[in-house]
Amino acid sequence: MSEWKARRFWTAATTEDVDGGHAVRLDGRPVRTPLKTELIVPSRALAQAIALEWDAQEEVIRPASMPLTRAANSTLDKVRPQREAVIADLAGYGGTDLLCYRASAPESLVMRQNAEWDPLIDWAATALGARLVVTTGVIPVEQPKAATDALRARVDALSNWEVTALSEFVTLSGSLVLALAVMEGRPAADIWPLSRLDEDWQAEQWGHDEDEAARIAIKREAFLQAERYLGLVRAG
């Protein structure tokens, strides 16, 4: 038996200004999330970009080619009804941030971590009010409550739509500090390599694995797509 696939049933995707934001329509009918919530987004730019994703579908609908639609669905179906739990989970990364755990050797890796990561640790202290403790090895170190509270406050101040982007940045990079750097305007293309510093150093020593490189390329693209989504959310 062949697998059932959703197929295109509409002629045109359009947008409409409605109470609470901007809706996407398929031949005048509302687009809905998997949980049947009407897809209404905060900016006209995001609605138009989502409409373009739907218009780009051919005979068979390919959800993987619709990252903005999936992000909006996630906001409405997951982040909005579970906001406190999502925020607690993301803020928790501040207590075990990738940038705080350094190698003790070899010297070339230590120097690279210090050169690339220390500026972000300093930025978190000055711009976010979160002075994190840096250690060597993988044994957990307790972070100052003032620092983790400051990071939590930054996350809590974001809208549900922004939290969706932050979630992508955090889970893909493993670092709340790096994620907040993108949220504060650092280019995602510059931040992504910082999340891969250890792995890239290892690959330089022992060679690159093609399968792993392909997997990381997919994650990098998702990281950059989250930045695009964030920009559209904030476009007004």
VOBA-1610 file (N, C-alpha, C; in pm, whole numbers, padded with zeros to 5 digits, always signed):
BEGIN
Met+00085-00119+00000Met+00000+00000+00000Met+00089+00125+00000Ser+00062+00215-00091Ser+00142+00337-00098Ser+00105+00432+00015Glu+00204+00511+00059Glu+00181+00605+00168Glu+00095+00720+00121Trp-00005+00757+00205Trp-00091+00869+00170Trp-00015+00999+00186Lys-00030+01088+00091Lys+00036+01217+00096Lys-00066+01328+00072Ala-00053+01434+00150Ala-00142+01549+00131Ala-00111+01614-00003Arg-00216+01651-00073Arg-00199+01709-00206Arg-00258+01849-00212Arg-00205+01925-00304Arg-00251+02064-00321Arg-00397+02063-00364Phe-00478+02146-00296Phe-00620+02153-00326Phe-00666+02296-00353Trp-00574+02390-00352Trp-00610+02531-00365Trp-00545+02590-00491Thr-00600+02701-00534Thr-00546+02771-00650Thr-00447+02878-00609Ala-00481+02956-00505Ala-00395+03067-00465Ala-00395+03085-00314Ala-00279+03120-00262Ala-00265+03155-00120Ala-00257+03306-00110Thr-00334+03363-00019Thr-00338+03508-00002Thr-00328+03540+00147Thr-00316+03669+00178Thr-00314+03712+00317Thr-00428+03811+00340Glu-00466+03825+00466Glu-00575+03915+00501Glu-00547+03974+00639Asp-00564+04105+00653Asp-00553+04168+00783Asp-00679+04137+00863Val-00660+04084+00983Val-00773+04044+01068Val-00747+04095+01210Asp-00847+04082+01294Asp-00828+04116+01435Asp-00719+04027+01493Gly-00620+04088+01553Gly-00514+04010+01616Gly-00394+03984+01528Gly-00398+04030+01401Gly-00280+04008+01318Gly-00311+03992+01171His-00243+03897+01110His-00251+03877+00965His-00269+03729+00937Ala-00374+03698+00862Ala-00410+03558+00835Ala-00364+03516+00696Val-00346+03386+00680Val-00314+03327+00550Val-00436+03249+00504Arg-00477+03271+00379Arg-00595+03204+00324Arg-00557+03120+00202Leu-00626+03011+00187Leu-00613+02926+00068Leu-00747+02930-00003Asp-00751+03001-00115Asp-00877+03026-00186Asp-00983+03081-00090Gly-00938+03170-00002Gly-01030+03235+00090Gly-01055+03162+00219Arg-01009+03037+00229Arg-01031+02958+00350Arg-00908+02967+00441Pro-00928+02975+00571Pro-00814+02994+00662Pro-00721+02874+00668Val-00592+02900+00671Val-00493+02797+00701Val-00502+02770+00851Arg-00495+02643+00890Arg-00501+02607+01030Arg-00380+02522+01068Thr-00343+02529+01194Thr-00232+02451+01246Thr-00275+02306+01262Pro-00182+02216+01293Pro-00220+02076+01317Pro-00324+02059+01428Leu-00328+02153+01525Leu-00429+02148+01631Leu-00552+02231+01598Lys-00564+02270+01472Lys-00683+02336+01417Lys-00700+02482+01462Thr-00590+02543+01508Thr-00593+02686+01538Thr-00575+02764+01409Glu-00654+02869+01391Glu-00637+02950+01271Glu-00500+03016+01274Leu-00430+03010+01160Leu-00295+03062+01152Leu-00301+03213+01131Ile-00286+03286+01241Ile-00282+03432+01239Ile-00149+03473+01300Val-00071+03549+01224Val+00066+03583+01265Val+00076+03733+01291Pro+00182+03778+01360Pro+00189+03917+01405Pro+00229+04019+01301Ser+00287+03976+01189Ser+00332+04075+01090Ser+00283+04038+00950Arg+00256+04141+00872Arg+00215+04117+00734Arg+00327+04050+00655Ala+00452+04088+00685Ala+00566+04028+00613Ala+00572+03877+00635Leu+00549+03833+00757Leu+00551+03690+00785Leu+00435+03620+00716Ala+00317+03680+00721Ala+00201+03620+00654Ala+00226+03605+00504Gln+00283+03708+00444Gln+00311+03702+00300Gln+00415+03595+00268Ala+00515+03582+00352Ala+00618+03480+00329Ala+00560+03341+00345Ile+00471+03323+00441Ile+00406+03193+00458Ile+00317+03163+00338Ala+00246+03263+00290Ala+00162+03243+00171Ala+00246+03199+00052Leu+00365+03255+00038Leu+00454+03215-00071Leu+00496+03069-00056Glu+00518+03024+00069Glu+00551+02882+00090Glu+00437+02792+00040Trp+00314+02831+00068Trp+00200+02750+00023Trp+00185+02757-00128Asp+00206+02874-00185Asp+00194+02887-00330Asp+00303+02808-00403Ala+00417+02788-00338Ala+00528+02716-00400Ala+00508+02565-00402Gln+00408+02516-00327Gln+00381+02372-00327Gln+00325+02330-00463Glu+00366+02213-00504Glu+00317+02163-00633Glu+00206+02061-00607Glu+00209+01948-00672Glu+00098+01853-00657Glu+00093+01794-00516Val+00210+01758-00463Val+00218+01699-00329Val+00276+01802-00233Ile+00213+01819-00118Ile+00260+01916-00019Ile+00384+01860+00051Arg+00490+01941+00059Arg+00615+01900+00123Arg+00640+01987+00246Pro+00598+01941+00364Pro+00614+02022+00486Pro+00758+02067+00511Ala+00855+01985+00471Ala+00995+02021+00495Ala+01036+02146+00419Ser+00961+02181+00316Ser+00992+02300+00237Ser+00918+02423+00288Met+00855+02411+00407Met+00774+02520+00461Met+00818+02553+00604Pro+00943+02597+00623Pro+00992+02621+00759Pro+00918+02733+00832Leu+00873+02834+00760Leu+00802+02944+00826Leu+00665+02899+00875Thr+00599+02819+00795Thr+00470+02764+00837Thr+00487+02676+00959Arg+00590+02593+00959Arg+00613+02505+01073Arg+00647+02584+01199Ala+00723+02693+01184Ala+00756+02777+01299Ala+00630+02844+01356Ala+00545+02894+01268Ala+00420+02956+01313Ala+00331+02854+01381Asn+00323+02734+01325Asn+00246+02627+01388Asn+00298+02597+01528Ser+00430+02593+01542Ser+00491+02564+01671Ser+00457+02672+01773Thr+00458+02797+01728Thr+00424+02907+01818Thr+00283+02892+01873Leu+00189+02864+01783Leu+00049+02860+01821Leu+00010+02732+01895Asp+00071+02620+01856Asp+00031+02491+01914Asp+00114+02448+02034Lys+00238+02499+02044Lys+00325+02456+02153Lys+00363+02571+02246Val+00421+02677+02191Val+00473+02783+02277Val+00361+02857+02349Arg+00259+02898+02278Arg+00153+02977+02342Arg+00084+02901+02454Pro+00040+02775+02435Pro-00028+02706+02546Pro+00065+02655+02655Gln+00197+02645+02626Gln+00290+02590+02723Gln+00404+02689+02751Arg+00373+02816+02747Arg+00478+02918+02752Arg+00570+02902+02874Glu+00515+02887+02991Glu+00598+02882+03111Glu+00694+02763+03108Ala+00646+02648+03063Ala+00731+02530+03056Ala+00841+02548+02952Val+00806+02606+02837Val+00904+02628+02731Val+01011+02726+02778Ile+00970+02834+02841Ile+01065+02934+02890Ile+01157+02873+02996Ala+01101+02795+03087Ala+01182+02733+03191Ala+01287+02641+03129Asp+01247+02567+03026Asp+01340+02475+02960Asp+01453+02551+02891Leu+01419+02656+02819Leu+01521+02733+02748Leu+01612+02808+02845Ala+01555+02869+02946Ala+01636+02942+03044Ala+01730+02848+03116Gly+01691+02720+03130Gly+01775+02623+03198Gly+01909+02601+03130Tyr+01915+02628+03001Tyr+02042+02614+02930Tyr+02148+02710+02984Gly+02103+02820+03045Gly+02198+02915+03100Gly+02281+02857+03213Gly+02227+02757+03280Gly+02300+02695+03390Gly+02406+02597+03346Thr+02398+02555+03219Thr+02496+02458+03166Thr+02542+02501+03027Asp+02562+02629+03009Asp+02589+02682+02875Asp+02717+02625+02815Leu+02708+02592+02688Leu+02821+02536+02613Leu+02948+02618+02632Leu+02937+02750+02631Leu+03054+02836+02634Leu+03130+02831+02766Cys+03066+02775+02868Cys+03127+02773+03001Cys+03216+02651+03024Tyr+03211+02554+02935Tyr+03286+02429+02957Tyr+03399+02419+02855Arg+03520+02433+02906Arg+03637+02445+02820Arg+03728+02323+02833Ala+03807+02304+02730Ala+03910+02199+02732Ala+04030+02245+02814Ser+04100+02150+02875Ser+04224+02182+02946Ser+04345+02161+02856Ala+04326+02089+02746Ala+04431+02061+02648Ala+04361+02005+02525Pro+04429+02007+02411Pro+04560+02066+02379Pro+04554+02218+02373Glu+04669+02279+02374Glu+04677+02423+02383Glu+04608+02494+02267Ser+04618+02435+02147Ser+04558+02501+02031Ser+04406+02511+02046Leu+04343+02408+02103Leu+04198+02413+02125Leu+04165+02510+02237Val+04243+02508+02343Val+04221+02600+02455Val+04229+02744+02406Met+04330+02774+02327Met+04347+02911+02278Met+04231+02951+02186Arg+04183+02858+02106Arg+04072+02891+02016Arg+03945+02915+02095Gln+03918+02831+02194Gln+03800+02853+02277Gln+03807+02988+02347Asn+03922+03019+02404Asn+03936+03147+02473Asn+03916+03265+02378Ala+03974+03256+02260Ala+03966+03366+02164Ala+03825+03386+02111Glu+03755+03275+02087Glu+03623+03283+02023Glu+03508+03296+02123Trp+03523+03232+02239Trp+03412+03228+02334Trp+03418+03335+02441Asp+03538+03376+02482Asp+03548+03476+02589Asp+03475+03606+02557Pro+03482+03655+02432Pro+03408+03778+02402Pro+03257+03765+02424Leu+03203+03647+02401Leu+03060+03627+02423Leu+03027+03616+02571Ile+03117+03554+02646Ile+03099+03549+02791Ile+03102+03691+02849Asp+03195+03773+02800Asp+03204+03912+02846Asp+03081+03991+02803Trp+03033+03966+02682Trp+02912+04033+02633Trp+02792+03999+02720Ala+02778+03872+02757Ala+02667+03832+02843Ala+02672+03905+02976Ala+02792+03925+03028Ala+02807+03994+03157Ala+02768+04141+03146Thr+02811+04206+03039Thr+02787+04351+03027Thr+02650+04383+02969Ala+02610+04312+02865Ala+02484+04344+02796Ala+02363+04277+02859Leu+02383+04158+02913Leu+02270+04083+02969Leu+02269+04082+03121Gly+02376+04130+03182Gly+02385+04127+03327Gly+02406+03988+03383Ala+02467+03900+03304Ala+02484+03761+03345Ala+02632+03723+03337Arg+02701+03733+03450Arg+02842+03693+03456Arg+02847+03544+03489Leu+02877+03463+03388Leu+02880+03318+03404Leu+03019+03270+03442Val+03023+03161+03516Val+03148+03101+03559Val+03196+03005+03450Val+03322+03017+03413Val+03383+02930+03313Val+03469+02827+03384Thr+03461+02700+03338Thr+03537+02593+03400Thr+03598+02505+03294Thr+03685+02413+03334Thr+03740+02314+03242Thr+03680+02178+03274Gly+03669+02096+03169Gly+03610+01964+03187Gly+03460+01968+03171Val+03395+01857+03209Val+03251+01844+03189Val+03174+01833+03320Ile+03243+01838+03433Ile+03174+01832+03561Ile+03093+01961+03579Pro+02963+01948+03605Pro+02879+02069+03615Pro+02927+02166+03722Val+02920+02294+03688Val+02955+02399+03782Val+02830+02483+03807Glu+02805+02518+03932Glu+02686+02596+03965Glu+02708+02741+03926Gln+02614+02794+03852Gln+02623+02932+03808Gln+02559+03025+03912Pro+02608+03148+03923Pro+02548+03243+04017Pro+02400+03265+03987Lys+02320+03268+04091Lys+02176+03286+04073Lys+02146+03418+04003Ala+02224+03521+04032Ala+02201+03650+03967Ala+02216+03638+03816Ala+02311+03556+03773Ala+02334+03538+03629Ala+02220+03461+03565Thr+02182+03350+03626Thr+02074+03269+03566Thr+01940+03344+03573Asp+01919+03422+03678Asp+01796+03503+03685Asp+01794+03608+03574Ala+01909+03668+03546Ala+01916+03769+03440Ala+01886+03707+03305Leu+01938+03588+03282Leu+01911+03519+03155Leu+01764+03482+03145Arg+01708+03433+03254Arg+01566+03397+03255Arg+01480+03519+03224Ala+01516+03633+03279Ala+01440+03755+03254Ala+01443+03793+03106Arg+01558+03775+03043Arg+01570+03806+02900Arg+01478+03717+02817Val+01474+03589+02853Val+01388+03495+02781Val+01242+03529+02805Asp+01208+03558+02930Asp+01069+03584+02967Asp+01015+03710+02901Ala+01104+03802+02864Ala+01061+03928+02803Ala+01022+03913+02656Leu+01052+03798+02597Leu+01025+03778+02455Leu+00879+03742+02431Ser+00830+03777+02314Ser+00696+03735+02275Ser+00696+03586+02243Asn+00578+03527+02236Asn+00569+03385+02200Asn+00635+03358+02065Trp+00618+03449+01971Trp+00675+03432+01838Trp+00827+03435+01843Glu+00880+03524+01925Glu+01026+03531+01940Glu+01079+03409+02015Val+01004+03359+02110Val+01047+03240+02184Val+01065+03121+02090Thr+00981+03112+01988Thr+00995+03004+01891Thr+01130+03011+01822Ala+01171+03130+01781Ala+01302+03146+01719Ala+01413+03115+01818Leu+01400+03166+01940Leu+01501+03139+02043Leu+01517+02989+02066Ser+01405+02918+02068Ser+01410+02773+02089Ser+01495+02704+01982Glu+01478+02746+01859Glu+01561+02689+01752Glu+01708+02721+01773Phe+01737+02847+01804Phe+01877+02887+01825Phe+01940+02809+01940Val+01867+02793+02049Val+01921+02726+02167Val+01943+02577+02142Thr+01842+02511+02091Thr+01852+02366+02076Thr+01952+02326+01968Leu+01966+02408+01867Leu+02061+02377+01760Leu+02204+02407+01800Ser+02224+02509+01883Ser+02359+02549+01921Ser+02404+02492+02055Gly+02308+02461+02143Gly+02342+02415+02276Gly+02382+02527+02370Ser+02357+02651+02331Ser+02402+02765+02410Ser+02296+02873+02416Leu+02255+02909+02537Leu+02161+03020+02552Leu+02230+03152+02523Val+02356+03164+02557Val+02429+03288+02530Val+02438+03314+02380Leu+02475+03212+02305Leu+02481+03229+02159Leu+02344+03261+02102Ala+02241+03194+02153Ala+02106+03218+02104Ala+02063+03362+02130Leu+02089+03411+02250Leu+02052+03548+02282Leu+02134+03649+02202Ala+02254+03612+02166Ala+02334+03700+02081Ala+02267+03722+01946Val+02211+03614+01889Val+02138+03628+01763Val+02011+03710+01785Met+01942+03684+01896Met+01821+03760+01926Met+01851+03909+01938Glu+01972+03942+01983Glu+02012+04082+02002Glu+02076+04142+01878Gly+02077+04068+01767Gly+02122+04127+01642Gly+02252+04075+01583Arg+02320+03983+01653Arg+02440+03925+01593Arg+02399+03836+01475Pro+02470+03840+01363Pro+02432+03756+01247Pro+02442+03607+01280Ala+02338+03533+01246Ala+02337+03390+01273Ala+02453+03319+01203Ala+02489+03367+01086Ala+02599+03305+01011Ala+02732+03319+01085Asp+02745+03423+01168Asp+02867+03441+01248Asp+02863+03361+01377Ile+02744+03345+01433Ile+02729+03276+01560Ile+02735+03125+01544Trp+02680+03072+01435Trp+02675+02927+01417Trp+02812+02860+01431Pro+02918+02909+01367Pro+03048+02843+01381Pro+03097+02836+01526Leu+03057+02930+01609Leu+03098+02928+01749Leu+03038+02809+01823Ser+02921+02766+01779Ser+02859+02649+01842Ser+02924+02518+01798Arg+03001+02523+01690Arg+03065+02404+01634Arg+03215+02406+01654Leu+03264+02493+01740Leu+03408+02513+01753Leu+03481+02384+01787Asp+03435+02311+01887Asp+03503+02188+01927Asp+03502+02085+01815Glu+03385+02068+01753Glu+03372+01967+01648Glu+03456+02004+01526Asp+03458+02132+01492Asp+03539+02174+01378Asp+03688+02154+01405Trp+03729+02180+01529Trp+03870+02158+01564Trp+03904+02010+01550Gln+03817+01922+01598Gln+03840+01778+01586Gln+03848+01736+01439Ala+03761+01791+01357Ala+03762+01756+01215Ala+03891+01802+01148Glu+03944+01915+01191Glu+04071+01963+01136Glu+04185+01867+01170Gln+04176+01803+01286Gln+04283+01712+01327Gln+04271+01575+01262Trp+04147+01525+01251Trp+04126+01386+01211Trp+04054+01369+01078Gly+04012+01477+01018Gly+03943+01467+00890Gly+03792+01480+00905His+03727+01511+00797His+03583+01535+00796His+03509+01409+00754Asp+03398+01384+00818Asp+03308+01274+00783Asp+03195+01330+00697Glu+03177+01275+00578Glu+03080+01332+00484Glu+02938+01324+00536Asp+02902+01212+00598Asp+02766+01198+00650Asp+02741+01299+00762Glu+02839+01314+00850Glu+02825+01410+00958Glu+02819+01552+00904Ala+02900+01580+00803Ala+02898+01714+00743Ala+02762+01745+00683Ala+02699+01647+00622Ala+02567+01667+00563Ala+02463+01694+00672Arg+02474+01621+00784Arg+02381+01641+00894Arg+02397+01780+00954Ile+02521+01824+00970Ile+02546+01956+01027Ile+02499+02066+00932Ala+02512+02043+00803Ala+02466+02142+00705Ala+02315+02165+00717Ile+02242+02058+00745Ile+02097+02070+00762Ile+02066+02152+00887Lys+02141+02127+00995Lys+02120+02202+01119Lys+02155+02349+01100Arg+02263+02375+01026Arg+02302+02514+01001Arg+02192+02586+00924Glu+02135+02520+00824Glu+02029+02581+00746Glu+01908+02612+00835Ala+01876+02522+00926Ala+01765+02546+01019Ala+01795+02666+01108Phe+01921+02680+01150Phe+01963+02793+01233Phe+01942+02924+01157Leu+01981+02926+01031Leu+01966+03047+00950Leu+01819+03075+00918Gln+01741+02970+00900Gln+01598+02989+00875Gln+01529+03049+00997Ala+01575+03010+01116Ala+01517+03067+01237Ala+01545+03217+01244Glu+01662+03259+01198Glu+01693+03402+01193Glu+01600+03473+01095Arg+01575+03412+00981Arg+01483+03472+00883Arg+01342+03484+00944Tyr+01296+03379+01009Tyr+01166+03382+01074Tyr+01159+03496+01175Leu+01264+03510+01257Leu+01267+03616+01358Leu+01257+03753+01293Gly+01331+03773+01186Gly+01325+03902+01116Gly+01186+03933+01064Leu+01117+03832+01014Leu+00981+03852+00962Leu+00883+03880+01075Val+00901+03811+01187Val+00815+03836+01304Val+00828+03982+01347Arg+00949+04034+01346Arg+00974+04170+01394Arg+00953+04278+01288Ala+00915+04236+01168Ala+00905+04331+01057Ala+00786+04427+01074Gly+00689+04386+01154Gly+00575+04475+01177Gly+00473+04470+01065
//
